[in-house]
Amino acid sequence: MIPGIGGKGMSPKKMKQMMKQMGISIEEIEGVEEVVIKTADKEIVFQDVTVTIMTAQGNKSYQMVGTPEERARALTIPDADVELVVAQTGVSPEEGRAALEECHGDLAEAIVKLGAG
């Protein structure tokens, strides 16, 4: 909402005209099924979401309105990381993977934990 413009007496049609004159356009994305925001340790998932794009001076802003659900992210350990820990420490792949999981994927910490540091 633009300060001083909204409020009583301003019709949506007039608001749209004023925004167009200022070079601002708003478009709703149709058919959005879900939006996922991923962080290092969690995902925020919006299932019942409305997404609009506001374009002003060539810049696009995305706005989401919906109900978020937080989920913990599963730790993914790449096989290459397991192989590196095995090569550096001489442990079995199972032990290397277990150490990486315990150290939240931190290679250096897993190697040190297994005694090769």
Secondary structure, 3 states (H helix, E strand, C coil): CCCCCCCCCCCHHHHHHHHHHCCEEEEEECCCCCEEEECCCEEEEECCCEEEEEEECCEEEEEEECCEEEEECCCCCCHHHHHHHHHHHCCCHHHHHHHHHHCCCCHHHHHHHCCCC
